[in-house]
Structures are given as C-alpha cells and as structure tokens.
Amino acid sequence: MTPRILKNVRIVDPSTLMDETGDILIDGGRIIACGAQLSGAEIPADCEIEDCTGLIAVPGLVDACVHIGEPGAEHRETIASASRAAAKGGVTSMIMMPDTDPVIDDVALVDFVQRLARDEAIVRVHPAAALTKGLNGEDMTEFGLLLDAGAVMLSNGRHTVDNPAVMRRVMTYARDFGAVVAVATQDRRLGGSGVMNEGLFASWLGLPGIPREAEIIPLERDLRLAALTGARYHAMSISVPESSDVIRAAKARGVDVTAGISINHLTLNETDIGEYRTFFRLSPPLRTEDDRRAMVSALTDGTIDIIVSAHDPQDVDTKRLPFADAENGAIGLETLLAAALRLYHSGDVPLMRLIDALSTRPARILGLDAGTLAIGARADIALIDPEHPWVLSKEDIVSRSKNSAFEDARFTGKVLQTLVAGVTVYRS
C-alpha cells in the first residue's frame, strides 16, 4: 500500500490522552507517527497527502453488541451488509452476538463466522460464543475450544441465564480461562408480558409495563456470583440508575465488573414511543427522561464503561405489527457515533470520554488490537466532521433492515471516512 498522511487533523485518542491538531502517518497498515510534531525525514517521498482540516480523527469504534441474522436469517442482515453499515458509522471492529440459527455454540460455527468475515466483511468481525448450548441456560459449552478458535467473549445474547447454579458454574469455568462473561440482565418471568417501561406513560398508552426490578434483581444476583467466583463479568446493557448504583458499589468492593449501555438509552426516552412506534420497542425498554439523564451522568463518571449500538435488525414482518406484538430491537451501527455526539454537543459528556466509551475501553475489556492511535497500532481510524448537519432518511440506510429508532432524526456530526488497516472502506 502507498503510505499516506492525514494532515491538519484534530487527533483525539483516549489511549494516549492525546487531543491536539497534527498529522497521522500511515504505512503498511499501521500508524508510523501521530501528533503535532512530524519531521520531514519521517515522511516517505511517495506519500499520499490528504488535508483533513476541520476534521477529527479518532480510533475506529469498537461495538461490543451487534446482532446479525447470518446464519439463519440472512433476509434481516448478513455479515457483509452489517460490515458496510458499521463502516458508514465509523465502526471498525464489532462483536457478533451468538444468537444466530444455528447458535454459535461450537467451534465449527466460530470458524464459519471468521471465514465469512474474512471473505466478505470490510471491517473486523469478532464472534462471541454462547455460554450455554443452544442458549438453553442449562448446558455449558466448551469454553476452552471456543476461545481457542477465536471467540472473544462468552454470552447468551438476548437471553439471561435464569438458573443461579448454572450461572455460578459458568463463571467459575470462565474465570479459569480469563474470559469475559457478558450478560443481558432481564428477568423474563418478572418482565412477563410487559412491552415498555412500567409507569404512568405505559398506563396512558394502555400497554403492559416491565418493572425496573426485572433488570436490577438479576444484575444484583450476578454481581454476587461474580464476587464469589472471581469471574470477569460484563453487564451488556443497563438502563436504570439503580443498576449503575449496584455496579458502582461492586467496583468499590473490588469485583471485576464492567458495564455497557446502548446509545438508545442515552439519547432517547419512553415518550419517543409516541403513537405506538414499534421501532422504539427495545429490550431493555426505553426509560424515563430522569433515568436517561442519570445514565448519562453514570457514563461521564466512568461507572458505565462502554456504549454499544445494540444493533438488532428486524424486518417488516416482525415490526409492522401492533406495538405489543412487535419484536424488540432496532438497528444502530450507522448512527452510533452521530447519536453519541449529541451528548458532546449538549455539554453532557466530554469528547475524550465519549470516544473512550465507544472505542478504547471496549477494546481494552476484550483484549482487542484496536481502540488506539498509538504508534505501531493498526490504522483503524474514523474521520469525523463534528459540525456536519444531516438527517437520516430510510433511503440512506445501508443495513438490510430499516428499523432505526433514529429515522428522520437530525444530527450534528458525521463520519466522513473510515479506514481499516489504513485502507478507506467508507467515504461519505
């Protein structure tokens, strides 16, 4: 590849705490130099020069919660289409959840995902392996073999492991392999037939609600088991202040715990459901505005470690239904960064912390070679115009499914170019 230099760009890199205007020199797919001071001797004679004045360069985003239809539901999303959507959103690495059909619960499926990603994806795709066979919540998978095959974490996807004895056993074995156990904390029985946040607004709409305790109780149980076993525990997507409180307390006790939150729960609230808009039917459900603001504060102070898109493509057959009958989920890869920049423009979250939560920290939690612009690192970079106004229209969505919670939303800030190993995989 021809060496290239991104000139006059604002560099924001949480891994090195760099926030300065300078240049980034890329050669051989890696970052050779980065910062305000680059001497002429370091620049190859045949270097391509790209003026990036007014743009911000950040480490490519690492999305730790992406649901993909392939294998089994390619009409909703394939690995190839998800990778194009990711590139458009500045995501250069994504973790693929195991709740496919068949479930990613054996070595052959891990290998299948990796081979397909190598052949068809334009960003890095890392499979997560199932905690239990068929996501049944009872029979453990072969952790060692799955991790050796390339799985980067263990998860039951959308499903919570209900049996505490199984969860204790899972955590004990995962600890011995140093693996991250990533869990969606939603008690299905307590949630019952609920379809949105329990409260006054649900009553007005005449819809059954899901109490916040459906999230808090399994989370508190898991944190006690994590303390008991010494496992590396990750709460994939929390949504209420009480959850952040118990995460904060567990960290103070020395429990090896991290937490994520979807961008939906940081930028939307239950009133966005409006007149039964099913694209806002999510799991966990959208909460109140007071809850949303409390979660933004928990992100800012580091109690919540990372932000995820919770990308979950659903087609018209599962979304064009009455609200109570529709499936949970919304796509989010393409709007992850743009929606997050709302928190920066509002002054709620500093840009450095925002990029840390979107890129550096998820890479660090999962041990990925990503999330940094340090010298020698792979040149996975997102170039952003932070002041670019745009509106997300259905026609512009790259994902095979169009169930975006941000359809027709106005944004300020857009990814103009995404690089993977120094190669441009998306340009606006």
N, C-alpha and C positions, 0 to 999 in steps of 0.2 A: 504494500500500500504506500502511496505517496504520503510523506509527512505533511501534517497540516498544523496551522496555528490559528487559534481563536483569539483575536486581538481586541483590546479595549473593552473587555467584558468584566462585569462585576462578578467576582468569584465568591460564592457562599458555600463553605464546606465545614459542616459541624465536626467532622472527624479531626480536623486540624485547627478548628476555631478561626478559620480564615474568612474575612469579609473585607475584600479590597478589590480595586479595579486593576486589572492586569491582563496577562496573556496566558493561554494554555497551549503548550506544545505537545503534539501527539505524534508518535511514531511507533510502528509495529503493533498498533492496537492498544498501546499503553501511554500513560501520561509521563512525559520526559521532564517537563518543567512546568511550574504553575505559580503565578504570583505577579507582583508588580515589577519585579526586577528580573528581566531576562536579557542576558548579554548577547550581542550579535554573534559571538562564536558558537553559541548553543543552537542556532537556527540553521538547519540544512539549506543548501543552496536551492534545492528543488522543492522547497516547502510551499504548499498551498496556503495562502493567507486569506482569512475571512474576517472582515471587520464586523464586530459584534457590539458596537457602541449602542448603549441604551438597553442591552440585554443582560440577563442574569444567568450564569452557569451554575448549576447545582449537580450533585451526584444523581445519576439516574435513580428514579424512585424504585423502592422495593415493596411490592404489595403482598402482604402475608396472608391474604384471604381472598382467593379467586375461585369461584365455582365455574367449571367448564362442562359442557354437555358431552364432549367426546371422551371416552367411548360411550355409546348407547343413546345419546340424544343430540346427534350432530346437527339436527334441524334448529336447535337452540343456540349452540355455539360449538365451534371447533377450536382446536389448539391454534390453528393458523389464524382464524378470524379474531380470536381473543388476543393473539400477539399483535395484530395490527391495531386493535383498539388500544392496547397497552402502549404501543409506540406513540400513538397520537396523543396520549395523556402523559407522556414523559416517563412511563414505567418501563424500566429496562430489565427488571427481574420480578417474576411473580411466582407465588407458591400456589400450586394447583391442589385444591381440596380432593380428598379421596372418594367422595360420594358420587361416583360415576356408576355406570352399569355396563360391565361388572365393576364392583368396588375395587379400589386399588388396595388389595389386602394380600397380594403375593408378589414374588419377585418378578414374575412374567409381566405383570401389569406395570410395575415401576419401569421395567426395561422398555415396554411398549411406549409409555409416555415419553421417556427420554429419547428414544429413536425417532418418534414422530416429531418431537420438538426440534431435534437436530435437523430434520429434513424440511420442515415446513414453517417453523416459527421464526420470527425476525427479532425476538427478544429472548431472554433466558427464561426457561420454564423449569421449575423445580417441583417434583411431586412430593406431596405429603402422603404418608402411608396410614392406613386405617389402624386404629387402636385395637379394634375387635373385628373378628371375621364377619364379613357382610354387614358391618356396623350394627351387629345384633346386641352389643352391650354385654356379652357374656364370655365369649371365647377369644382369648388373646391371639393376636397374630404373631408371626415370627419376627420380633423386633430386630434382632441382630442381622438377619438375612436382608430384611427390607432396608435397613440403614446402610449396610454394605453395598447394596445395589444402587444407592443414590438418593433414597428418601431423606428429606432434610428435617422433617419433624413428624410426630405421630398425632393423629387427630381422628375423631369420629365425625368430622364435618359439622353438619347441622344438628347432629344428634348428641344428646347428653347421655353419659353412662349412668344409668339410674342406680345400679347396684353398688353400694359403697364398698363391699368386699372386693368386687371386681376392680373398682377404681383403685383401691389400695394396692392390689396385686399389680395392676398396670403400672402405677407409679414406681413401685419397688423395682420392677424389671427395667423400666425406662431409666431410672437413676443409674443402674449399673452400666448402661450404655451411654450415659451422658446425654440422653435425648430430651428434647423439649416435648412436653405433653401439652397440646393446645386444645382447649375445650370451649364449646359453646354452652354457657351455663343457663339453660332454660328447662325448668321442670315442666314436662309435658302434662303431667297429671294436674298440677296446680294451675297451669295455664288453661287447662280444659279446652273448652270451645271458644275461648277468647280470641279476638282478631285485632284488637288495638289496645292502647293503654287504658287501664281501668281508671275511671274518673268521671267527672261531670260531662266532659265533651263526648265521651262514649255513650253516656245516657242520653244526651241530646240527639245523637245520631241513631240511637236505638240499636247499638251494636254491643255484643258481649265483650267485656274487658279482660285484660291479663294483668293481674296484680304484680307490682314490682317485686314482691316476695318470691315470685316464680324465678327470678334471676338471683336474688340475694341469697336465698337458702341453699341452693346447690353450690354457689360460689363459696359461701362460708364453709360448707362441708368439705369442698375440695381443698381449700386453703389449710384446713386442719389436717387433712390427709397428706398434703404436700409437706407440712411441717413434720409429720410423723415419719414419712418415708425419706425425706431429703431430696425429693424429685425436683426437676426444673419444670415449673408449672406456668402456663400462659393462658390467661383468660382472653379468649379471642375477641369478644365484642361486648363490653359492658355499656350500660345506658342510663343508670340512675346514680345519684350522689351517694346513696348508701353503699353501693358496690365499690365506689372509689374510696370510701372511708375504710372498708374492710381490707382493701388492697393496701392502702397506706399503713394500716396497723400491722398487717402481715409483714410488709417490708421492714417496718421498725423492729419486728421480732426476729428478723434475720431469715425469713422464709425466702427461698429462691423463686420469686414470683414476678411476672411481668403482666402487663395488661394492654389490650388494644381497644380501639373504638372505631366504629365506622364513620366515614365522613358524613353520612346521612344524619347521624345523631349529634353531630357537632354543628350542623348548619340548618337543620330542619326541625320542626316540632309537630305535635299531633294535629294542630289546626290546619296544617298543609293538606291533610286528607280532604278538607273541603267537602265537596258534594260526592263523597264516596269514590275518590280517585284511587283505583286499585294499585297504581304504580307506587303508592305510599304505604301499601301493606307490606310490612317488613318484620323480620324477626332478629333481635328483639323489636317490639313495636316502637314507633316514634313516641317520645315522652313530652312533657310539658315544656314551656319556654324556660321556666325556672330550672328544671332539670338540665336542659341543654346548656344554659349558662354555667351551671355548676360543673358540668363535664368539661367545658372549655377551660375553666379555672384549674381543674384537675390535670388536664393536658399541659397547661402552661407550667405548673409547678413540678411536673415530672411524675406524678402519681400514675397517670396513664402514660405508657411508654410510646405507643405507636398508633398511627392512623392507618386504617385499611379501607379499601373500596367496598368490601363485601360484595363484589361483582357476582350477580346471580341472575343469569339470563332466563327469562320466561317468555314463551310465545303467546300469541293471541288466544290460543285455546285454553291457557291457564290464567290469563289476566283479563280477558274481555268477558267478565262474569260479574255477578253481584259481589260486593266487597267481601262478604262473609264466606263466599265460595272460592274466591281467587287464591292462587298460591302466593306465598311470601316471596319477596325478593325484588331487587332492582339492579340493573347494570350500573357500573360506576368507574370502570377503568379510564374512560375517556375524559371524565370530569373530575377525577380525584384531586388533581393539583389545582385546577381552576376553582373548584369549590373551596378547597383549603385556603386559597389566597383571600377569600372573603374574611377569614379570621385575621389575616395580616393587615388588610386594608382597614378593618374596623379598629385596629389597635389592640385586639384581644390577645394575640399570640405573636411574639417576635418572629421574624423570618427565620432566624437561625434555629430556633426551637421547632418551628414548623417543618423545616427540611430534615432536621434530626429525627422527628417522629415519622416522616414519610420515607426516609432513605437510610440514614446512618444507623439508627438504633435497630430497626428490624434486621438489617444485615448483620449487626453485631450479635443480636439474640440468636440468630440461626447459623452463625458462623460462615456467612457467605463472603466471597471475594467481591464485595460491592459496597455501595454507600460511602464512597470516599473519592476525593480528587487528589489524594496524596501522590507524590512522585513514585512511579513504579506501579501504580494501580491500573487496573483495566480502565480504558477510557469510555466508561458508560456515563453519558452526560445528557442532561436536559437543558436546553437553552430557552429561556422564558422572557417574554416581553411583559413585565408586570403591570403595564398600563393599557394593554390592548383590550378594547371593549369588544364583546361578541355575544351572540345569542345562540344557544344550542337548538338547532332545528332537527326534526326527525330525519330529514333527508341527509343530514351531515353525519349521522351516527354510523360508525364503521361496524360495530357489533352486529351479528346476525339477528339478535333480538333487540327490540326498540323500547323496552320497558324501563326508561330512565326516569328517576324521580326529579330530574332537572330539565325535562323537556320544556323548551321555550324560556328557560331561565336566562337572565342576563348576568354575564360575568365580566370582571375586570382582571385581566391577566391570562395569558395563553402560552402554551408550549408551541414554539415556532420550529424547533428542530430537536430530534432525539438521535443520539449516537450510541451505538453498541460496539464496543471494541474499536472506537474511532471511526466507524462507518455510519453514515447517515441512513437511518432506517425510516425516518419520517421527516418531512419538511412541509410546513404549512403553506 
